[in-house]
């Protein structure tokens, strides 16, 4: 079995140790490195090319949001799951807009964290249950006032949106719809433009908050 390689970026040594112990319970994961700050973390991502990064938000030298933005700017091929104590609306919204693959709170039960990371490994996008509610309420009452009726999706875009809501990645969508990865990317780009969203997870939460069914 090919193991999922993980890099931890967090400035709290005890938390990094705890995550190591937690992930050692699941043989599908391998911790390939740790970084106590964003600058070193970015260097390690480029050197080690991990499948997944577990990223804290509140770090002294470089915030997790800045690290996430840099990861996306450099087009580094890794999944990024935010693990933080912050459930502030602005932090959640920004992380989702920047393209995080997940947003989890550190006070979640260990078994729940493992379950969520397994979903990310399968191509899903994850949040803590409370974060999902927060995001849905934000989209209902905030500046994202578009409704499903106002967003004119084609039949294929509707199919892609349904799979997006289900948390599938591009490869799984392509297989499900019998189309190429490139075609999926085009449809997602059109969906983001029409919904005025900046990321896949943001669009999926927006869709769910407006009654879009899987």
N, C-alpha and C positions, 0 to 999 in steps of 0.2 A: 504494500500500500504506500503510495506517495504521500508524504506528510505535508501538511499546510505549514509553511514557514511564516513566523510572526516576529515582528519587531515591536518592542514596547518603548514609547517615548513618554516619559513622566518624570517629574523632578522629585518625586517622593520614593526613596529607596524601599521603604516598607511596603508600599503599594506594588512596586515592581516585583518584589519578592512574593507577595501574595498572589499576583497574577501568574507568576511562574508555577507556584504550587498548584494553583487551580487548573492551569492548562496541562500540567503533568498528569492529571487524572484522565485525560483523553489522549489516547495514543495517536490520534490523527494530527496532532499539533507538534511543532518543533519551534522553540524559541531560538532564533538565530542571533539575537542581540538586544541590548538595552541602551537607551540614551537618556541622559538626565536633562537634556535641553533640545530645543528645536534645531539649532544650527548643526550640532553633531548628529541629530536624528536624520536630517536631510542628507548628510554625507553618507550615513550608514544605509539609507534607503538606496542610494545610487550604487553603493558597493555591494550590498547583500541582495538587492532585488527581492525583498520579502513578498509573499503573497498577500499579507495583511499587515496593517499598522494599527496598533492600539494607541490612541493619541489623547493625552490630557489637554485641557484647554488653558488652564491658568498656570503658566510657567513664567519664570522671571525673565529669562533672556529673550525669549521669542514666544509669543502666544501660540496656542494650538491652532487658532484660526489662521494666523499668518503662515504657519507650517502647512496647513491644509491648502491654502491658496497657492503656496509655492509648489506643492506637489502637483496640483492641477496645471499650473502654469508651465512646469517643466515636462508635463505629460508622463510622469512616472507611473509605471504600470503596477499599481498596488491598490488593494481595497483599503479604505480608511474608516475605522470605527472610532468615533469619539467616545471616550470614557471619562466622565467628569462628575463633579458634585453640583455643577451649575444647571439649574432648570430655568434660567432666565430666558424670557421670550426672545430677546435680542440675540443671545448666544445660539439658541436652538435654530432660529430662523436663518442666521448667517451661516451656520455650519451646513444646513440643508441646502441653502442657495449655492454654497461653494462646491457642493457635490459630494458630501460625506455619504458613505455607504451605510452608516448607522450612527445612532446617538443614544448611548446608554448611560445610566446614572450609576455611580460607584456603590450606592447603597442597595443595589439589586441583590437578590439572593444568588449565591454562587451558581446553583444549578440553572437559574434563569439566564445568567450571563453565558454559560456554556451553551445553552439551547439557542440563544440568539446568535452566537458566533457560528454555530453549526449552520444556521439559516444563511448567514452571509457567505459561508463556504460553498453553499449550494447555489449562490447567485442572487439571493434575496436581499432586500434592503430592510433594515430593522430599526425600531425605536423602542424605548421603554413605553409601556402602556400609557402612563401619565403624560409622556411627551407627545404621543399620538393625539391624545385628547386636546392638549394645549395647542398643537399645530392646527387641528381641525377648527378649534374655536377662533384661532387667530385668522384663519382664512375666511371664516364666516363673518367676522366682525371688523376685519382690518381693511387694508387698501386693496386687497385682491377681490374686487367686487364682481368679476366676471362670473356668469352662471353657465351651466352646461348648455342652456338654450342659446346663449350668445356665441358659444364656441362651436364653429361648424367643422366637425371632424369628418373625414371621409370614412367609408366603411372599414378600410384597412387600418386607418389611424385609430378607429374605435377598438378594433381587435387588439392593436398594439397597446393602447391605453389599458385595456382590460388585463393584459399580461403584465403591464407595468405596475398596476395596482396589486396584482398577485405577487409582485416582488421579483419577477424573472429578470435575468440579465439578457444581454443581446443574443448570446449564443443559444440560450434556451428558447428565446422568442423565435429566432430564425428556424430552429428545429420544429417548433410547434406549428409555425405558419408556413413551413416549407419555402422560405425565402432566404436570401443571403444576409449575412451580418451587416453588409453595407446598406442594404435596403432598409433594414431595421433602424440603422442610425439615421437615415434620411427621414423616416417616419417620426422618430423621436424628436429630431430637430424641428420638424413641422409642428408637432404637438406642443413643444416648449414655446415656439413662436406664437401659436394661436392662443395658448393659455396664459402667455406672458409670465411664464415661470423660468427659473434659471437652472434647475436641476431635475433629474428623474424623480428623486424622492419627494421633492417639493411638488411636482406635478401629480404624483400618486396621492399624496396626502390631500392636496387641493381637490382632486377628483372624488376621493372618499368623502370629504367634508361637504361636497355638493351633491351627494346621493348617487354617484356613479357606482354601479354594481359590477362585480367581477363576472 
